[in-house]
């Protein structure tokens, strides 16, 4: 069973002792990539659509022929319409679940070996061909009993050997190339590749994937907008996984979704908010949310569409400390506190603990201030990538290995949304989500973070910070500012009057009453803010919007 776990030191020794395996494969990879690079250099600038189609097919064919590790890279690229030509995306999306299938007889033999009985004894109906084939396995739609349809995923043959061999070569090439990469991209590259390798080896253990699916399902048990398939334990093993069948539409094309009377904007919102919940609330996330792993389902819950997640092989956790720091970083960005943002980067490991933050703080404000101020709706991760590319020339930014899958998950989620709506901006959903959680104080950690934000070190109330949070909820809520603010106000009032709000009440009293006298200036500012935000007209509009979202 040790061979099922990623162990780079062991695998290097294993391949070094087998040069007849490593050397031919290295030559094959080098030759294939060289041919691809030459094709792109020679023909990539052509404006002829046929040439670009041929190049996209060359890229698809090259990655497919090189196998699972390289297909995973292509899958990541297929979610980035802001990085990859749109006329290439249709070809690259085939890497998600439209790859060549392996021999059906091998699949039947794998099922019989793993589950201990022939297919015709285990299933009432089992097809002769799979409905989808991906990088690590292929999926069949089978029937159990009279009416119950299930998805049966069968692993490709010889995967452990293939992954061990290719990960050694990819890691070796990455470490050799790291010193020559621009900026700080080579920093920790070996650790980042190790993180990728670890997740790949976990992905080929379907027992682990079944556990992941059950855990993920528990996290979203009370969320009607998110569906997770049930695992059939009796028909699952290490190389065969059987789950309930999801009948939905893939999140690939907005016109196709609209033709089925599905709302792409509502589906995007669900995908992004569920992704934020995974990162900032649960600390456990789906690291591969590409269009082949997310399905649109009929129905709505308020302004949220209904989606289903599948394929739980690539999952990861984020520590409580990192989760809280990320939440704080979003809040600090909302409040344009770039000194705190720099400290957040340092705490997360994007900056060394010994880094001098003095020159970095104004650089961050210069790079991010425009996008994160009045024009927050124009911000996306492509923008932040471009800006950090500039900063990394002069400042010691780096990518910690533990954030490799988090970044993959976020950019995949944003890429999926951009595919459905080119004008989508992830931060315009992330800001109000974090602001609403903070103002509601729904957990102890959120209450502590709220007090950290709205009170300074001397205990003074920072009304401008509170106003900034309310503005974010009101201004970036799809034109339904009053409707969004009312439940936030209700949650905040409940918090203030509850037992959990004791510390907050005490801090408010201490800031409003100083030296046994009422602090009229703070009280006036707070009263003016409440009147402006929750006046009679705003409340009436909010009630109407809650009752009928089309009324306003």
N, C-alpha and C positions, 0 to 999 in steps of 0.2 A: 504493500500500500504506500510505501514511501515514495515510489515513483509518481504517485498521483499528486504530490505536493511540490510546489516550486522550490527548487534548491539550486541556485546558480553555481555555487562552488562545486557541488557534487556533479552537476550536469556538464560543467566544463571538463572536469576530469574524465567523465564518461565519454565525451566526444573526442577529446585528445587521444584517447586510447583506441579510437575508431576513425583514423584519418580517411579511410575509404568511404566513410559516410559524410564527414564534414567537408572535405575538399571539393568533391563534385557538387555538393549543394551550394557551397560558397561561390563557385564559378557560375552555377546556374542563376543565383540571385544577382550577382554582379552583372552578368551578361544581359539579363532581362531588364534590369534597371537602367543600364547603359543605353540599351535600345530605346527605352521609353523616354529617357532624357533627351536623346538625340532627336527623336521624333518631335518632341515638344519644342525644342530649340529651333528646328528647321521649319516647322509648319504651324507652330502655335500662334503666330501673328497673322495668319490668314483670315480674311473676312468671308471666305467661302463657307457657307453652312455645311456643305458636304464634307469639307476638310475637317471642320470641327467635330462633326459626327464621327468621322473615321478616327480622330484622335481620342474621343471619348470611348469608343469601342476598344481602341488599343490599350487605353488605361484600364478599362474593365477587364479585358482579357489578360493583361499582365498581372494584375492583382489576383485575379481568380486562379491563374496557373501557379502563382507563387504560394497559394495555400492560406490556411486560416489566419495566421498572424498578420499577413498583409491585407487580407480581406477586411480584418478589423480596422485597419488604418483607413481603408476605402470607405467603410461604413461611417466612420467619423467625418470624413470629407463630404459624404453625401448629405449631411445635415447642415452644411455651411454654404447656403446660396450667396452669402456676402463674400466668400472666399473663392468659390469655384464657379466657373462660367455656368449660367443657367442651362445652356444647351448641352452641358455635360451631366447635369444632375439626373436626368431621366435614366441615363445609362448606369450611373453610380448607385442609384437607389435599388437597382437589381441585386446589389450585393447584400441587401437586407434579408431577402427571402426568395430570391428568384435565381439562385445558383444552380448549376447542374446537380442533379440528384445522384446518389450512389446506387448501386445495384439493389433492386428490390429483394432479391433472394438473401443478400447479406443482412438487410434490415429484418427480414423474417427470422433468420437464424439468430440474430442478436436478441430479439424479443424472446424467442424460445429459450435461449441460453440464460438470459437474465431473469425471466419470470417463471421458468420451469415447466412450461407447457406450450404446445403449438398455438398459433394465432387463432385457429378456428375453434379452439376450446375456451379461449379467453374472451373473445369478442363475438357478438352476434353477427356483426358485419364489419369487414375490414377491406379497404380498397386495394387495388393493384398498384396504384401510383400515389405518391405524396401530394398534398395540396401546396406545400411550400418546402423549399430546401435552402438552408442558411449555411453559415460558415462551419458550424460545429455539428449540425444534425439536420434531419428532415422530419416534417410533421405530416401525420396522416389524420384524416377525419374518420373516426370509427364509431361504431354503435355498440353500446353495452345495454342489455335488456331491450325492452320494446321501444322506448322513446328517448333514452338518454344518449346524447352524442358527446363524444370526448375527443380531445386532441392528444395524439400519441406522438411524442418526440423521441426519435431513435438516433443515437449518436453515430457519427461517421466512424468508420473503422480506423484503427491504428493511430488515434489522435494523440495519445500520450507520447509516443515516439516522435511524431511530427512536431509537436510543441516543444519537447525537450531539445531537439536538434535545432529548430529555427530560433528559439529564444537565446540559445548560446551564441549563435552567429549574430543576431540582431544586437545583443548586449555588447559583444566584442567590438562590432563595428561602431556602435554608439560611443563607447568609451574611447576608442581610438580617434573618433572624429570630434569629441567634445572640446578639446583645447583649441580647435580651429574654428569653432562656431562663433558667430558675431554676438555682441552684447554679452549677457550672462547666460545664454541659452544652454551652454554646456555644463553649467553648475548643477551637480547632483543628477546628471542625466542617467548615470548607471542606476541610481535609486529609483528614478521615475520609471525606467524600463523594468526594474524589478517589481514595482507596484503593478505594472501592466501584466507582467508574467504571472504574478501571484493571482491576479483576478482571472486570468485565462485558465489556470489550472483549477481554480475553484469552479469555473464555469463548466468544466467537463465532468464534475461530480454531481450527478443529478439528485443524489440524496441531499446534498448541500443546497441545491436549488429548490428542492421541495420544502426544506426548512425555511429558506428565505421567503418563499411564496406564502407560507402559513404565517410567518411573522409580519410580513407586509400587509396581509389581509387583516390581521388583528389591529394594526395601526389605523386602517381606514374603515374599521367595522361600522362606525357611526356616520360615515360620509356617503350619502346616497349618490353623489356625483362620481364616485370612483369605484370601479368594480375590479375585483381580483378573482381569477378562476380558482376553483377548489381542486385540491390535489387528491387523486385516487390512490391511496397508499398501497392497496392490494395489487395494483397494476403498474407500480413504479419501482425502480431500482437505481443502481448507480449509472447505468447507460440507457435506461428507458424511463420516460416521465409521462404520466397520463394525468391530464387535468380536464375539467369541464370545458366544453367547447364555447368559445366566444364568437357570437354572430354579430359582427360590426363592420364598419368601414374604416379603411386605413387613413391615417391623417397625412395624406399626400397632396391632395389637389382640392383647392377651395371650391372650384366650379362643380366638381363631382359631389362634394359634401352638400353644396346648396341644392343640387338637383335632387338630393334625397331629403330635402327640407331640414337639413342640419345647419346650425349657425357656427361658422368657423371661429368667429370672435369669442363666442361663449365656450367653445371647446379649447381654444388657446388659453383663455382665462383659467379654466379648470386645470389644464396641464401645468401652467406656470405656478398657480397657487399651491397645487399638490406638490410640486417640486420644491417650493419654498418651505412648505410644511415639513417635508422630509429632511431638509438641511437645517432649518432653524428651530423646529419643534421636536421632531422625533430623533434626529441625529442618526438616521438610518435611511439610505437613499438608493434608488434605482440608478445605476451609473451608465445605463445604455438606453436612454429614452428616444431612440430613433423611430421614424414612422412605421417600421415593421413591427415595433413592440408596443405601439399605442393604437387603440381602436376607438372610433367614435360610435357611441350608442345613441339610440333615440331617447328623448326625454330631456327635461331641464329641472334644475333645482335653483330657483331664483335666477340670477344672472350667470349661473354655471351650467355648461353643457355636461353631458355624461360621457365619461371615457373609461376604457378598460386597459389595464397594464397586463402584458404577458412577458414571458422570458425573464426569469429572476436569477439567471446565472451570474451576472455581473452586478453585484451589490456591494456596498461598503458602508462603514460607520464613520461618524465624525465625533470627536470627543466633546464632552459637555463644555470644556473650556473654549475650544475652537468655535463651537456653536454659539456660545454667548458673545465671543469676541466678534464673530461675523455679524451677529445681530447689532451689536454696538457700533460696528463700522458703518452699517447702513444708516443708523441713527445719526452718527457723526457727520456722514455725508449730507443727510437731510439738513442738518444744522450748520453745515459749512464749517465745521470745526476741524480744520486740516491738521492741526497739531495732534489732536486725538486720533485722526485717521492714520497719521504717520506712526503713532504708538501702536495702533491696531496692527498695521503691517509688520511692525517689529515683533509683536507678540505672536503673530501667526507664522512668523519665520520667513516672510518675504523680504525682510531686511535683517541683517545680522544684529544681535543684541548690542554689539559695540559700535554700530553705525552712528555717526553724528547726524542727528535729525535736523539741525539748524538750517543747512542749505536745502534739505529735502522738503521741508514744510512749504516754503514758497513755490518750489517746483511742482509739488502736488496741486497746490491751489491754482497755479497757472495752467497746468495740464488738464485738471478736472473741473475747475471752477465754472467755466463757461457751460459745460455740458450738464453740470449738476446743480446749476442755479435756476434761473428763470426758465430755461429751456430743457428741463429734465426729460420732457417727452421725446427729445431728439437723441437721447443717450442710448447706446447699446454696447455690447461687449466688443464689437469691432472697433468702436470709437475708443474704448479704454485700451484695447490692444495697441492701436496706433499710437496713442499717447505714451503708453508705457514703453513702447519700442524706442521712443525718443528719450525718455528718462533713463533707460537702462544703459545708454552710452556714457552717461555721466555719474550715475548713482548705482550703488551695489544691490539692485533688486535681483531676486532669484525666485525660482519656483520650488517650494518644498515638496518632497516626494509624496507626502501624505495628501497633498492637494491635487495630485495628477488626475484622480478619478472624479473629484469634485468639479474641477474645471471642465473635464470631459462632459460630465452630466449637465452642467449649466450651459455650455456652448451648444451641446446637442439639443437641449430644450429650447434655447433661443433660436437655433437653426431651424428646428421643426416649425416654430411659430412664424419665423420669417418666410418660410416656404408657403405657408397659408396666407400670410399677410405681410407683404414687403415693408409696410409702414409700421409694423409692430415694434414697440420698444419695451424690453423686459423690465427696465427700471421703473416705468410708469405703473406697473402692477406691483413690483416689489416694494416701492416706497409706501403706498397707502396700506399694504398688507402689514408691514412692520409697524407703521405709525398706529394703526388700529389696535394691534396687539399690545403695543406699549401703553396707549391711552386706556385700554380696558384693564390692564394689569391682571391678566387672567392666570398668571403663575407667580410664584414668589420671585423668581429671577426677573420677570418682566416688571414687577413692582419696584425691585431694587434698581433696575436699569432706568425706569421712569424717574425715580427720585434723583438718580445721578444726573439725568439730563436737565430736569427743570429746576434743580437747586444748585447753586454754586458752592464752592468749598466753605464759604462763610455762612452757609445756610440761607442765603437770599434767594427769593423766587425769581427765576428768569422767565418773565412773561413772554419775551420774544421767542424763546424756545418752544413754549407751549403753543404759541400762535403758529409757529412754523409747522409743528406736527398737525395741527388742525387744518392748516392750509393745504398740506400734502393730501390729507384724506379728502378734502373738498375739491381740490383742483384737478386731481388725477383719477377720478372715479367715473370715467365714461360719461361726463355731463350730468351725473346724478349726485351733485355735491351734498345737497340738503338731505337727500334720502340716505346717503352713506353716513352722514354725520349723526343722524338721530340715534341709531343703535349704539354708536360709539359713545355718545353723550349718556345714554341710558346705562351702558356698562360702566362708564366712569363714575356716574352717580352712585350706582350700586356698590362699587369698590369703596368710594369715600365713606359710605354709611355702614359698610360691613366690618366684621371683626378683622378681616385681612387688611383693611385700610387704616388700621390704627396708627402705624408709623407715618403714613401720608398725612393724616389729619393733624398729628402732632407737629410735623414739619411745617404744615401750612399755618397753624396757629402761631408757631414760633416766629415765622417770617412776617406775619401780619400784625403781631403784637410785640413791639420791641421797647425795652426800658419801661415796661408797664404802660405803654401808650400805643394806640392804634396807628399802624403804619399806613397812613392814608394814600400815599403815592402808589404803593403796590396794590392796595385794595381798589383804587380807581382804575388802574391799568387792567386788573383782572376783571373788574365789573364791565369795563368798556369792551374787552375782548369777548366776554360771554354774551353781551348785548348784541355785538356785531355778528357773532357766529350763530347765536341761537335766539334771535329776535322772533317776534310773532310771525312775520312774513316767511322767514326761513323755516320755522317749524311747520307752518301750513303747507309750504311747498314740499317739505320732506315727507309729511303724512300722505300727500297726494301721490308722490313718487313711490312710496312704499306700497300704496294701494294699487296704483296703476303706473308702471314705469314709463308708459307712453304719454302720460298726462302732461308732463312738463317738457 
